[in-house]
Amino acid sequence: MNKILLLALAVLLLIWSGRGVGFDIALFRDLGNTYRFITEQWFPLDPADYEIALQAAVETLQISLFSTMIAIGIALPASFFAARNSTPARWLYDGFRFVFNLFRAIPELVLALLFIPTLGLGPLPAVMALIIHNTGVFGKMISETIEAIDRGPQEAVQSVGGTRLLVSLYGILPQIVPLVISHFFYRLEVAIRTCLILGVVGAGGLGQLLYNDFKQFMYQKVAFEVLLIMILVTGVDYLGAFIRKRVS
C-alpha cells in the first residue's frame, strides 16, 4: 500500500511540476525545426581556428583539474570531522556540516562573479569558484561515505589500542578510497562542463570561446568546440574507469 501511495505521489508531483513549466506533448512537433537548424547551420564543423580551440580546451582542463584536486585535498581530511562516526566532538560535526552546506549552496556562477572584481577576468575566478563549491560537494559525499562504511576494520584497529587518527588512517581510509576516486572523476567531469557556463562571465577556457563564437553566429565553430568538450569529458570518464579498476 505504501508503495502505491508513493507511486501516486510521484505521478502527481510530475504532473504538477510539468504544468508549472508549461510542458506539453505538442512541443515535440517542433523538434523538426531544431533538427533542420542543427544540420543546416552547425555542419560541417569548422576547425579553422583549431589551435586556439585546442589551447582553450587545455586551459579548461587545467582549470577543472587544479580546482578539483585542491577541493578534494581540503574536503577529504575535513570530512572526518563532518561524519558522526569519526568526529571527535558534536560541535565540530555541526560546524563542518554547516560550512559544507554553505559552500555547496552558492552556485559557481555567483562565486565567479564575486571574485571577478578582485581577481579580474580570466581563469582565476573560475578556479576559486570551483574550489569553494566542490569543497562543499566533496565534503557532503565523503562524510556520508564515511558514515556508511563497515565498522569492523575500525573496531579491529581500536582493539589493539589504535588512536582516533590510526582508526581513520587504517580503519576508514582504505574503505573509502575507491569511492573517493569515483567522486573525484565525477566532479572533474562536472567541473569541465561548469567551465563552459563560467566562460559566459569571462572566466576563460572553451566556455568563453564558445560563447564569443555563439554571439557571432559562428555555429560551425561552436560545433567543433562542442566536439572538443565531448572528447574531454569522455577522456576523463575512461581515465577514471581505468584508475578505479586498478585501485579496487
N, C-alpha and C positions, 0 to 999 in steps of 0.2 A: 504493500500500500504506500509506504514511504517513497519507494522508487517511482511509482506512478505520479505521486504528488510533485516530486522533484522534476520529473519529465514535463508535467503540465506547466509547472512554474517556469521552466526553461523556455518552453514554447511561447508562453505569454510574454516573457521578457524579450524574446526575439522579435515577436510581432510589435510590441510596444516601442522598442528601440528602432526597429525598421521604419515604423511610421514617423518617428521623431526626426529621422534623417531624410525623409522623403523618398525612401526606396520603393521602386515599382518595377515589376517584371517587364513592363513595357520599355524600360530603359535599354534592355538588351537588343531591341530592334535597331538602335542607333549604332551598334558596335561595328556595323559595316563601314560607317564613315571613319571611325577610328582606324580600322584596318587599312582603308584606302589612304588615309593621311600618312600612316607609318610607311607603307610600301612605296608611296609616290614621293614623299618628302625626305625620308630617312635613309633610303637606299638609292644607289650603292654608298657604302661607307667612304668617308673622305679622310684618308690618313696623311694628307699633305703636310700637316704640322705634327707628324708623329714624334719628332724629337722633343718638342715642347710638351706634348701629351704624356710621353714616357717619363719625362722629368717630373711632371706634376703627379704622375702615378707613384713614382718613387717617394716624392715628398708626402703624399697621402699615407703610404705605408710607414714611413718614418714617424709621422705624427701619431698614427694609430699604435704602432709598436712601442714607441717610447712611453706614451701616456698610459697604455695598458700595463706595461711592465712596472712602472712606478706605482700605479694604483694597486696592483696586486702585492707589491712589496710592502706597501703601507697597510693594506687591509688584512693580509694573512696573519701577522702577529697580533693585530688589534682584534681580530675575530675571536681569539681565545678569551678575551675579556667580555665579548658580547654573546657568549654561549653559556647557558645555565650550568652545564656540567664541567666547565673548565674555568669559569671566572672566580677569582678569589673573594669577591665581595658583591653584594647586590647593587650597591650604588655605582660600581664600575660597569656592571651589566646594563643598568638603565642609562648611564651616561654614554657609553659607546653605541648602544642601540639608537639613542636619540640623535647622535652625530651621524650615524649611517643613514638614518631615515631623512635627516635634513639634507645631506649631500645628494641622496638619491631623488629627493622630491624636486630639486631645481633642474629644469631641462638644460641640456648642454648649450642650446642656442642662447638662453638667457645668461648663462655663465660667461659665454664668449663675449656677449655684448657688454657685460660688466668689466671684462678685462681689456677690451679694445682701447678705451680711453687712456689706460696707463701703459699698456704694452704695445699699442699700435696695431696696424693691420699686419697680417702675416700668420705664420703657423703657431706662434706662441699663445695667443688667446685660445686657440683650439686645443692646444696641448693642456693648458691649465683647466679648461672646462671639462675635458675628458678625464683628466686625473681625478678631479673632485667628484664628478658624477660616478665614475667607475669604482672609486673607493667605496662609495655608498652601496653600489650594487654588489661588489665583491664581498663587502662586509656582511651583507644580509645572506648571500649564498653560502659563504664559507662557514659562518656561525651556525646556520641551520644544518649544514652538513655535519659539523662537529657534534651538535646535539643529537643527531640521528645515528651515530656510529655505535658499534658494538662495545659494550663496557668491559668485555673480557680482557683484552690487552691492557686496558688501564688498570684494572684490578690486579693483573699479574705484576705490573711494574710497582704498584703500591705495596703488594705483599712482600716484596724484597727490600722495602724501605725507600723506594723512589720518591723524590720530592715532586712538587707540583710541576716544576719545569721538566723533570725527567719523564713524568707521566705524559706531558704534552708532546715531548720530543719522540718518545718511543711507544707510547700507548695510543696516541691520537694521530700525529702527523703521518705515519706510514699508511694509515687507513684512508686519509682524505686526499693524499697526493694525486691519485688518478682523477678524482672528481675536480680537484683544483685545476689540473691541467685542462680538463674538459671545459670548465668555466672560463679559463683564460682564453682559449682559442675561440670560444663562442663570443666573448666580449670583444676580442680583436676583430672578428668579422663585423660586429655591430659598430665598432669604432670606425672602421673603414667606410661603412655606409653613412654614419653620422657626419664624417668629414665632408661628405657631399653637401649636406644641409648647412654646415658651418661655412662652407665656401660662399654662400649667399651673402654673408656679412664680411667677406674679405679675409677669411681665415686661411687662404692658400690651398694648395693641392688641386686635385682633379675637380673638386666641387666648385672652386672659383672659376676654373677654366670652362667647365661645363655650363655654369650659369652665364658667363660672358658670351659664349657661343650661342646659347639658347636665346638670349636677349636680341642677338643679331640675326636670328632665324637661320643659323647655320646648322640645320638639323643633321646633315650628313656627318659633320664633325662631331656633333653631340652623340650620334650613333656609335662612332668609333670610340669615343670616350666611355660610353656605357659598356662597350665590349671590354675595354681595359678594366673597368670596375668588376665586371663578371669574372675576368681572369684572376684578379687579385683575390676576390672572395673565395673562388674555387680553389686557388692555390693554398690559401690559408686553411681551408677545410681539409684538403688532402694531407697537408703537413701535420695538422692536428691529429688526424686519424692515424698517421704513421707513428707519431711520437706516443700517442696513447697506447698503441699496440705494443710498443717496446717497453713501456713503463708497467702496464698491467700484467 
